[in-house]
Amino acid sequence: MFGLFEPGDLKHTRFYQEIKEEVMAEERERLLLLIVSVFLKHGVTVEQIAVKLETDVATIKRIKLQQEQSALLNELKA
């Protein structure tokens, strides 16, 4: 633009790296929500899901609880 940066320089900044990591973490969480939901609907246990997704059981339990609470709220709204 003004000769201060070359194309691609932004990718090497700490700001860019922090934003990238945050976005990746949010995307991972969103994908986990979707995948866990599918596994649970097919009768896969929390422990089996954790093994398959290479994550801890507490994370899967947290997601399951969030989904149960969300379903309950949706029922109450209906």
C-alpha positions in Angstrom: 0.0 0.0 0.0 2.5 2.6 1.1 5.5 0.4 0.9 5.4 -0.5 4.6 4.2 -4.0 4.1 4.7 -6.7 1.6 1.8 -9.0 0.6 1.5 -11.7 3.3 3.3 -9.7 6.0 0.1 -9.5 8.0 0.1 -13.2 8.5 3.3 -13.0 10.4 2.0 -10.6 13.0 1.1 -11.6 16.5 -2.3 -10.0 16.1 -3.1 -12.1 13.0 -1.9 -15.3 14.8 -4.1 -14.6 17.8 -7.2 -13.9 15.7 -6.5 -17.0 13.7 -6.2 -19.2 16.8 -9.4 -17.7 18.2 -11.4 -18.3 15.0 -10.0 -21.9 14.8 -11.0 -22.6 18.4 -14.6 -21.2 17.7 -14.8 -23.3 14.5 -13.6 -26.4 16.4 -16.3 -25.9 19.1 -19.0 -25.4 16.4 -17.9 -28.7 14.7 -17.8 -30.5 18.0 -21.4 -29.5 18.7 -22.6 -30.8 15.4 -20.6 -34.1 15.6 -21.5 -34.9 19.2 -25.1 -34.3 18.4 -25.0 -36.8 15.6 -23.1 -39.4 17.6 -25.6 -39.0 20.5 -28.6 -39.5 18.2 -27.0 -42.8 17.1 -26.6 -44.1 20.6 -22.9 -43.6 20.9 -21.8 -43.1 24.6 -20.1 -40.0 25.9 -16.9 -42.1 26.5 -16.9 -43.5 23.0 -17.4 -40.1 21.5 -14.5 -38.7 23.5 -12.2 -41.5 22.3 -13.3 -41.2 18.6 -12.8 -37.4 18.7 -9.6 -37.6 20.7 -10.9 -35.2 23.4 -11.7 -35.5 27.1 -15.0 -36.8 28.5 -15.6 -33.6 30.3 -15.8 -31.7 27.1 -18.3 -34.1 25.6 -20.4 -34.1 28.8 -20.4 -30.2 28.7 -21.6 -30.3 25.1 -24.3 -32.9 25.9 -25.5 -30.8 28.8 -25.7 -27.7 26.6 -27.7 -29.5 24.0 -30.1 -30.9 26.6 -30.6 -27.5 28.1 -31.1 -26.0 24.6 -33.7 -28.7 23.8 -35.5 -28.0 27.1 -35.6 -24.3 26.5 -37.0 -24.9 23.0 -39.7 -27.2 24.4 -40.7 -24.5 27.0 -40.9 -21.9 24.2 -43.2 -24.1 22.1 
